[in-house]
Each structure stands twice: as structure tokens, then as C-alpha cells.
Amino acid sequence: MENTNRSVFGLSGVTGMLIATVLLLSILAGLTVWGIKAQQEVANKPYTIKDAYTIKMRDNSAQGHKIIKQ
């Protein structure tokens, strides 16, 4: 029995591989750009700690000790 429905340039062949490769590279590029933008945004807003000696090791109000410079 011969397989006469073979298609090198079908979705299961070279074309499908190229589509998958382009899709994965575009996802990689998008996540990289998103990560760089997030790092730049955080780098522009540094924070200082009010009084480092009064913070307890396991304190739920840790957000109240930060001062974000804007």
C-alpha cells in the first residue's frame, strides 16, 4: 500500500515546521521585550526603607516600610 497523500510542503511538512519556528521565535521576542520594559519601569522607581531596624523578620505589613521615589 502506497502513501500517495504525502506533501512535503503541507502543514505536517516543511511549511508546518517553519510556521512553528516563526511562532516560537515571535513569542520569544515578545516576552523578551515585555521583560525589558518591566525591568526599565522598575529601575526608574527605586525605593528606600524607612527604618530597617524596626522591621520584624515575618511581618505582614512589609509594604508600609518602603518609600517609592517617583
C-alpha positions as CSV (number, residue, x, y, z in Angstrom):
1,M,0.0,0.0,0.0
2,E,1.5,3.3,-1.1
3,N,1.1,6.6,0.7
4,T,0.1,8.9,-2.2
5,N,-1.1,11.7,0.1
6,R,2.4,12.8,1.1
7,S,3.0,16.5,1.0
8,V,6.4,17.9,1.7
9,F,5.1,21.5,1.8
10,G,1.9,20.7,3.7
11,L,1.3,21.6,7.4
12,S,2.9,18.4,8.5
13,G,6.0,19.1,6.4
14,V,8.4,22.0,5.9
15,T,5.7,24.6,6.0
16,G,4.4,23.5,9.3
17,M,7.9,23.4,10.7
18,L,8.5,27.0,9.5
19,I,5.2,28.2,11.0
20,A,6.1,26.6,14.3
21,T,9.6,28.1,14.3
22,V,8.4,31.6,13.4
23,L,5.6,31.3,16.1
24,L,8.1,30.3,18.8
25,L,10.6,33.0,17.8
26,S,7.9,35.7,17.9
27,I,6.7,34.5,21.3
28,L,10.4,34.7,22.5
29,A,10.8,38.2,21.1
30,G,7.5,39.4,22.6
31,L,8.4,38.0,26.1
32,T,11.9,39.5,25.9
33,V,10.6,42.9,25.0
34,W,8.0,42.7,27.8
35,G,10.7,41.7,30.3
36,I,13.0,44.5,29.3
37,K,10.2,47.1,29.6
38,A,9.3,45.7,33.0
39,Q,12.9,46.0,34.2
40,Q,13.2,49.5,32.9
41,E,10.0,50.5,34.6
42,V,11.1,49.1,38.0
43,A,14.6,50.6,37.6
44,N,13.1,54.1,37.2
45,K,11.3,53.8,40.6
46,P,13.8,52.8,43.2
47,Y,12.7,52.5,46.8
48,T,14.3,53.1,50.2
49,I,13.5,51.5,53.6
50,K,12.3,53.9,56.3
51,D,13.8,52.3,59.3
52,A,15.5,48.9,58.7
53,Y,16.0,48.1,62.4
54,T,12.3,48.1,63.3
55,I,11.2,45.6,60.6
56,K,10.4,42.2,62.0
57,M,11.5,39.0,60.2
58,R,8.0,37.8,59.5
59,D,5.8,40.9,59.3
60,N,2.7,41.2,57.1
61,S,3.0,45.0,56.9
62,A,6.3,44.9,54.9
63,Q,4.8,47.2,52.2
64,G,4.4,50.0,54.7
65,H,8.2,50.2,55.2
66,K,9.0,51.1,51.6
67,I,9.2,54.6,50.2
68,I,8.9,54.6,46.4
69,K,10.6,57.6,44.7
70,Q,8.6,59.0,41.9
